């Protein structure tokens, strides 16, 4: 009881998924019963006349025997078996229609699901204590109440139908056979409709209750939710998926920032970094995007799309890539080299037609800022781009 009181949290999607794998779904036994009765009435209303005439003809034919059968009585079982098979074939449409109706109605409550775990034997159900709990539990009381309600509604529907047709029932004995059969069929159909209506009423009550009871059984404690979250967080697959999603989002944001860059410094193929500089501010240039190989190619393509100047300086591109993160200012040791590049790019943008082009600067880096393609510091003292 205390455990049920602690289950105050709604079930998580993972909890519901595991329950589905184990074959636990909200199911109503009343909805398929109502669907079978209604389906049977529908198919009988459409094919009932044909079935009655066919069965009558088959029944009459069963009393006619040819001379060969009379002379050889051992053939009678074969004749009876053939007639029985023909009779079963006549009711096959009703059987097929009701089976389909029952399957579809069962799936309406909790969906269709096949679980080997549900089909496997559960020896825990043989425990007398568990059985006694099921017999005396709340669910057993609910099922008893449903049974009493069903009996009361069906009995009331049949009683009202009989009382309504009492005079017609009294007249059946005075009627010829065919009119009496028609009248009896009409009264039976009317009674069946009342029974079907009572079953539908029960199903309309039972389906919401079964869904409510299932969600109540699936409720979790706060500790179970915490343990599930820790388990999911500890899963390598989940962590890898989270990291991949984070990388995709970061790359998407980074690619959107390239349009704000003032220059792209490249290796020229393996490295590419995008710098943004606000000449009206007092801050250093900011690295807004960086990448290697495929990502570097995408940065160059995006730069060409927005008309951003691409400056080839392999040592500077490697130094910026390995020392500066996205949205960080460039290191102080690279101020002079980066300033030369940005000043050159700004001079190109400000050049009037006919003016001479400024000479491309020879960018020099301190020895501490020299890196090879693997990110290791080079041994040479200086490098020129």
FIVEX-256637 format. One line per field, with one value per residue (C-alpha): x, z, y. Coordinates in pm, 1 decimal. Example, Ala and Ser with C-alpha at 12.3 -4.5 7.8 and 13.67 -1.06 7.14 Angstrom:
REM FIVEX-256637
east: [1230.0	1367.0]
up: [780.0	714.0]
north: [-450.0	-106.0]
***
This chain:
REM FIVEX-256637
east: [0.0	279.3	450.4	133.8	109.0	466.6	388.8	277.1	464.8	332.7	511.6	791.0	798.8	1067.2	853.3	557.4	782.0	916.7	563.5	462.5	756.8	636.1	284.1	131.4	-132.0	-471.6	-727.4	-1104.5	-1286.2	-1618.7	-1539.6	-1467.1	-1783.1	-1993.4	-1817.0	-1884.9	-2255.5	-2294.5	-2090.0	-2300.2	-2620.6	-2485.9	-2382.9	-2707.4	-2913.3	-2738.3	-2714.7	-2973.9	-3246.7	-3008.3	-2860.8	-3204.5	-3320.9	-2992.6	-2997.3	-3363.6	-3290.3	-2989.5	-3196.8	-3475.2	-3224.3	-3085.3	-3410.3	-3387.8	-3185.5	-3124.9	-3148.7	-2770.9	-2748.8	-3043.0	-2885.4	-2549.3	-2598.8	-2223.8	-2242.6	-2462.5	-2172.5	-2019.5	-2349.5	-2403.4	-2043.0	-2085.3	-2404.9	-2239.1	-1949.9	-2192.8	-2372.7	-2047.2	-1954.7	-2282.1	-2194.7	-1830.4	-1907.5	-2051.5	-1752.2	-1497.0	-1673.7	-1700.6	-1333.4	-1223.9	-1451.4	-1309.9	-947.9	-1008.2	-1199.9	-920.0	-666.3	-876.3	-803.5	-424.9	-314.0	-182.6	123.2	296.7	524.5	708.4	752.6	376.8	347.3	621.3	510.4	508.5	554.9	513.8	139.8	143.2	232.6	-69.3	-3.5	-15.1	-327.8	-499.9	-405.7	-560.5	-878.1	-920.3	-770.8	-932.0	-923.0	-1124.8	-1389.2	-1403.3	-1447.4	-1723.7	-1898.5	-1868.4	-2014.7	-2309.7	-2365.8	-2349.5	-2593.3	-2831.7	-2827.3	-2860.5	-3134.6	-3320.4	-3291.6	-3423.1	-3705.2	-3816.0	-3802.0	-4010.5	-4268.0	-4290.1	-4354.2	-4563.8	-4881.4	-4694.3	-4541.8	-4887.2	-4999.8	-4716.8	-4899.7	-5198.4	-4997.0	-4882.0	-4520.5	-4371.2	-4538.0	-4451.7	-4085.3	-4078.1	-4238.8	-4002.5	-3702.1	-3815.9	-3852.4	-3515.1	-3348.0	-3511.7	-3397.5	-3045.5	-3037.3	-3131.6	-2860.9	-2606.1	-2701.3	-2645.7	-2304.5	-2204.5	-2299.4	-2080.4	-1791.4	-1815.2	-1763.4	-1500.0	-1264.1	-1184.4	-1154.6	-906.6	-690.6	-702.3	-620.2	-330.4	-174.7	-220.8	-36.3	241.6	296.0	647.8	810.6	1041.9	1333.5	1245.3	1244.0	1584.0	1726.0	1589.6	1740.0	2077.7	2058.2	1979.6	2249.8	2497.7	2417.6	2704.4	2454.7	2255.6	2570.8	2699.1	2365.0	2359.1	2715.6	2635.6	2327.5	2524.9	2793.5	2529.6	2366.4	2704.2	2809.6	2478.3	2518.2	2879.8	2789.9	2528.1	2797.7	3021.6	2818.2	2931.3	3302.0	3545.1	3805.6	3862.4	4219.0	4301.5	4576.8	4459.6	4282.9	4300.1	4232.5	3995.7	3911.5	3668.6	3742.6	3512.0	3643.6	3457.1	3681.4	3457.6	3509.3	3811.1	3812.4	4031.9	3909.0	3679.6	3698.2	3341.1	3403.2	3675.2	3713.6	3936.4	3903.3	3530.7	3425.5	3697.1	3559.3	3209.9	3344.6	3512.5	3193.7	2987.2	3243.9	3224.9	2845.1	2861.2	3156.8	3397.5	3766.3	3977.5	4338.5	4588.7	4824.3	4891.6	5087.9	4840.8	4541.4	4687.9	4779.7	4429.9	4267.5	4467.6	4474.6	4131.2	3781.8	3470.4	3339.9	3670.4	3907.7	4237.1	4538.9	4755.6	5055.4	4865.0	4739.9	5006.4	4967.8	4588.7	4598.6	4812.0	4562.1	4253.5	4417.1	4499.9	4142.4	3993.6	4226.5	4102.1	3740.9	3808.6	4016.3	3870.8	3873.1	4207.1	4398.0	4696.5	4646.3	4830.6	5098.2	4994.2	5155.0	5409.5	5263.4	5519.0	5440.2	5621.9	5790.1	5536.5	5253.8	5396.0	5201.4	5211.8	4901.0	4858.6	4859.1	5213.7	5433.5	5699.2	6070.2	6148.1	6186.0	5974.7	5761.4	5645.8	5308.7]
up: [0.0	89.6	-240.3	-431.2	-236.8	-334.5	-705.4	-768.4	-1091.8	-1442.9	-1634.1	-1868.6	-2236.3	-2162.8	-1892.1	-2130.8	-2403.4	-2174.2	-2062.4	-2427.4	-2492.1	-2202.9	-2347.5	-2092.1	-2261.5	-2160.8	-2266.5	-2236.9	-2264.7	-2297.6	-2622.2	-2823.0	-2680.9	-2794.4	-3133.9	-3185.1	-3106.6	-3325.6	-3605.0	-3592.6	-3612.9	-3910.0	-4109.7	-4022.3	-4131.6	-4468.9	-4521.1	-4278.5	-4535.8	-4769.1	-4485.6	-4356.7	-4700.0	-4769.1	-4433.6	-4481.9	-4825.0	-4687.5	-4394.6	-4628.0	-4860.7	-4565.3	-4547.3	-4911.2	-4983.6	-5317.9	-5366.1	-5361.9	-5012.3	-4888.8	-5020.6	-4863.0	-4511.1	-4464.3	-4693.2	-4448.1	-4239.8	-4560.3	-4661.3	-4316.8	-4307.0	-4647.3	-4534.5	-4211.0	-4409.4	-4634.5	-4329.1	-4176.2	-4502.0	-4486.4	-4149.7	-4237.3	-4329.3	-3982.7	-3813.8	-4022.1	-3972.6	-3595.6	-3564.4	-3756.7	-3547.1	-3224.5	-3337.4	-3447.7	-3130.3	-2916.6	-3087.9	-3040.3	-2667.6	-2655.7	-3010.2	-3166.2	-3017.4	-3025.0	-2738.2	-2682.9	-2317.3	-2271.4	-2435.0	-2217.2	-1906.5	-1586.0	-1288.6	-1054.5	-1115.7	-943.3	-615.4	-380.4	-213.7	-546.9	-644.8	-320.2	-368.7	-715.3	-584.1	-296.2	-463.3	-607.1	-960.2	-854.7	-698.9	-1016.7	-1230.5	-996.0	-1027.1	-1406.1	-1413.7	-1196.7	-1407.5	-1729.2	-1595.9	-1475.5	-1803.4	-2026.4	-1809.9	-1803.4	-2181.3	-2238.6	-1986.4	-2148.9	-2491.7	-2377.0	-2204.6	-2512.7	-2737.5	-2495.3	-2703.1	-3020.6	-2840.7	-2741.1	-3103.1	-3240.8	-3157.1	-3369.2	-3676.5	-3973.1	-3977.5	-4217.6	-4065.4	-3719.5	-3817.6	-3956.8	-3641.7	-3418.1	-3619.6	-3584.3	-3207.8	-3175.0	-3377.9	-3161.6	-2844.1	-2982.6	-3056.8	-2697.8	-2572.1	-2806.4	-2679.0	-2319.8	-2411.2	-2584.7	-2271.2	-2060.8	-2308.3	-2300.8	-1925.5	-1927.7	-2194.9	-2014.0	-1686.3	-1831.0	-1967.0	-1631.3	-1441.8	-1677.9	-1635.5	-1260.7	-1262.7	-1468.4	-1227.7	-1093.0	-776.7	-780.9	-713.3	-1012.2	-1240.3	-1105.9	-1152.1	-1505.8	-1591.4	-1453.4	-1647.7	-1971.2	-1911.3	-1847.4	-2170.5	-2423.9	-2708.5	-2549.7	-2466.8	-2821.7	-2960.4	-2731.2	-2829.6	-3198.2	-3164.9	-2975.2	-3245.6	-3516.5	-3335.5	-3267.8	-3631.2	-3752.1	-3529.8	-3640.2	-4010.5	-3955.2	-3807.3	-4115.1	-4290.9	-4016.2	-4068.7	-4224.2	-4344.1	-4380.1	-4314.5	-4472.4	-4489.7	-4783.9	-4789.4	-4452.3	-4212.3	-4225.4	-3958.3	-3984.3	-3803.1	-3721.1	-3622.4	-3518.2	-3592.7	-3385.5	-3071.1	-2848.4	-2850.3	-3039.7	-3344.0	-3261.9	-3414.4	-3527.9	-3708.4	-3761.9	-3914.0	-4086.5	-4409.7	-4488.6	-4245.7	-4381.4	-4732.0	-4610.9	-4448.0	-4773.8	-4970.3	-4728.1	-4749.6	-5129.2	-5103.3	-4893.1	-5074.9	-4781.0	-4861.8	-4823.2	-4716.0	-4742.8	-4444.7	-4337.2	-4013.1	-3898.0	-3983.1	-3779.5	-3489.6	-3470.2	-3502.1	-3218.0	-2977.2	-3012.0	-2956.1	-3137.1	-3013.2	-2836.1	-2906.0	-3075.0	-2841.9	-2773.1	-2938.4	-3268.0	-3253.4	-3488.6	-3748.5	-3746.9	-3761.0	-4076.4	-4245.7	-4145.4	-4247.3	-4587.7	-4635.8	-4530.9	-4772.9	-5055.1	-4969.4	-4947.9	-5268.0	-5531.6	-5897.2	-6056.0	-5728.6	-5693.5	-5494.5	-5166.3	-5143.2	-4960.1	-4615.2	-4513.2	-4185.8	-3923.2	-3606.9	-3275.7	-3224.8	-2953.3	-3210.4	-3467.6	-3501.8	-3739.1	-3890.2	-3582.8	-3335.8	-3211.5	-3170.1	-3440.9	-3362.6	-3607.6	-3473.0	-3725.0	-4031.4	-4314.2	-4487.5]
north: [0.0	241.2	160.0	251.8	575.8	664.2	619.7	974.0	1051.5	996.4	718.7	817.1	723.8	464.5	306.7	279.5	140.8	-131.0	-217.6	-251.2	-484.5	-698.5	-710.5	-474.1	-259.2	-119.6	-379.2	-384.8	-718.1	-538.8	-357.3	-675.5	-834.8	-540.5	-538.9	-911.4	-873.8	-565.7	-724.4	-1039.0	-836.6	-640.8	-946.2	-1127.0	-826.7	-839.2	-1216.4	-1349.5	-1415.2	-1593.9	-1800.6	-1906.2	-2016.1	-2197.7	-2375.6	-2467.7	-2614.3	-2802.4	-2931.7	-3048.7	-3210.3	-3404.0	-3608.8	-3717.1	-4030.9	-4197.9	-4574.3	-4617.6	-4471.0	-4678.9	-4998.7	-4914.1	-4769.5	-4735.3	-4431.4	-4240.7	-4097.2	-3958.2	-3799.2	-3649.2	-3523.1	-3357.1	-3184.7	-3074.1	-2922.7	-2736.1	-2601.4	-2479.6	-2306.4	-2114.3	-1960.9	-1889.5	-1522.2	-1464.3	-1627.2	-1435.7	-1103.0	-1147.5	-1252.0	-942.5	-721.8	-869.2	-815.2	-457.4	-373.4	-517.3	-293.8	20.1	32.9	6.4	-62.5	-380.3	-542.4	-880.5	-967.7	-1294.8	-1199.6	-1194.3	-1537.2	-1688.6	-1882.1	-1680.0	-1910.2	-1614.0	-1636.3	-1976.1	-1806.6	-1850.1	-1515.1	-1331.8	-1521.8	-1434.2	-1069.3	-1073.2	-1235.9	-993.2	-686.8	-377.6	-515.3	-819.1	-594.3	-388.3	-700.7	-822.1	-487.0	-501.9	-851.2	-747.9	-435.9	-637.7	-896.6	-625.5	-431.4	-738.0	-889.6	-558.2	-522.2	-874.2	-829.5	-503.9	-666.7	-965.4	-744.0	-522.8	-824.9	-1028.3	-1002.8	-1098.7	-1397.4	-1515.9	-1497.7	-1710.8	-2035.7	-1936.5	-1837.9	-2044.0	-2158.8	-1901.8	-1591.0	-1720.0	-1756.9	-1402.6	-1264.4	-1461.2	-1340.1	-981.4	-1015.6	-1187.7	-911.9	-645.4	-819.0	-853.2	-480.8	-401.7	-639.6	-480.6	-134.4	-247.2	-393.6	-69.6	124.8	-104.1	-71.5	308.2	292.0	19.8	157.7	487.8	301.0	48.9	330.9	507.6	186.6	109.0	453.9	422.0	87.5	244.2	533.5	569.1	693.3	992.9	759.5	539.2	843.5	951.5	600.7	582.5	919.4	811.9	486.3	667.3	923.9	644.3	464.6	500.5	505.0	787.0	984.1	942.5	1055.1	1359.0	1453.1	1409.8	1627.7	1890.5	1893.4	1930.9	2223.3	2390.3	2348.5	2489.7	2796.8	2834.1	2819.1	3091.6	3316.0	3300.0	3569.3	3811.9	3734.1	3984.7	3736.8	3361.4	3246.1	2909.3	2650.4	2663.1	2321.0	2146.6	2437.5	2733.5	2993.3	3285.1	3612.5	3899.6	4242.6	4557.0	4855.5	5083.1	4878.8	4830.8	4450.3	4208.5	4013.0	3720.5	3373.2	3291.6	2959.7	2704.0	2361.3	2110.5	1914.9	1875.9	2148.9	2378.1	2324.0	2413.2	2731.0	2832.5	2762.2	2969.1	3249.6	3251.1	3264.3	3582.8	3737.1	3716.0	3747.4	3430.3	3483.8	3199.1	3184.5	2821.8	2886.4	3153.6	2933.9	2644.6	2874.4	3021.0	2677.9	2519.6	2817.8	2979.7	2843.1	2960.6	3298.3	3372.1	3658.2	3575.6	3534.0	3835.6	3669.7	3668.8	4029.2	4163.5	3888.6	3907.3	4289.9	4272.5	4040.8	4241.3	4571.6	4420.9	4295.9	4631.3	4809.3	4587.2	4663.5	5039.4	5057.2	5281.5	5174.2	5256.7	5268.0	5029.5	4709.6	4693.3	4428.9	4113.9	4113.7	3853.0	3733.5	3638.0	3440.7	3397.8	3063.6	2975.9	3001.9	2760.2	2431.4	2139.5	1977.7	1754.0	2043.4	1991.7	2295.0	2322.1	2349.1	2631.3	2982.9	3176.7	3109.0	3327.0	3294.4]
***
